[in-house]
Amino acid sequence: MRVMNEDGTISGAFINMVITAIYLVLIVASIFVPFIADAIKKMESFMTWFFVASFGIWNVGKAISNLKE
């Protein structure tokens, strides 16, 4: 997986992979640390929105770049 695109920007796929890895670490940590579980529960809708938005923006950008080619 590339971290940088040809134009020097960070790859959207890399950003989504990092977000997914962070969420996975938080979920595993919440098994052992109760206050992390509480915090995740409070931020559940924001975290879902953020993940869906970042993935959607990446998909739209990818589709537009494919149409340009």
N, C-alpha and C positions, 0 to 999 in steps of 0.2 A: 504494500500500500504506500502510495506516495504521500509525503507530508506537504510538499510544496508543488504548486502547479507551475507550468512553464512561464507564466507571467509574474511569478514571485509571490502569489497569494497562497494562503493556507488552503489545502484541499478540504472540501465540504465533507467528504467521506471520512477523513481523519478527525474532523471536529465531531461528527456524529459518533465515531468509535470511542472517542475520549468521553463524551457525555454518557454513553452507554456503560463504559467501564466505571465511571464515577458512581452512576446509579447502582450498579451491581455491588460495588464496594460498600456503599451506604446500606443497601439491603442486607448484606451479610453482617455488617457491623451492628445493624439494628437487632439482630438475633441475640447478640451478647450485651448490648448497651441499651437499656430501656429508654433513656432520654433521646437517643437518636431515633428510635421507633416513634416516639411521640412527635418529634420534630418532622419526620417524614409524613406522618399522618396529617399534621397541620398544613404542610406544604404540598400535599398530594395533587391538588388540582393545578397549582402553578407548575409543578414538575412535569405533569402530563402535558399541559399546554406548551411548555418550553420545548420538550422533546418532540412533540408533533410539529410544532412550528419550525424548529431547526431542520427536521427531516423533510418537511414539505418545501421549505425554501431551497434546500439542497436539490431536491428532485426537480423543482421548477427550473432552477439554474442549469441543471444537467440537461433537461429537455431543450431549453433555449439554445445551449451551446451545441447540442446535436443537430438542431434545426439550422443553425448557422453554417455548419459543416456540410 
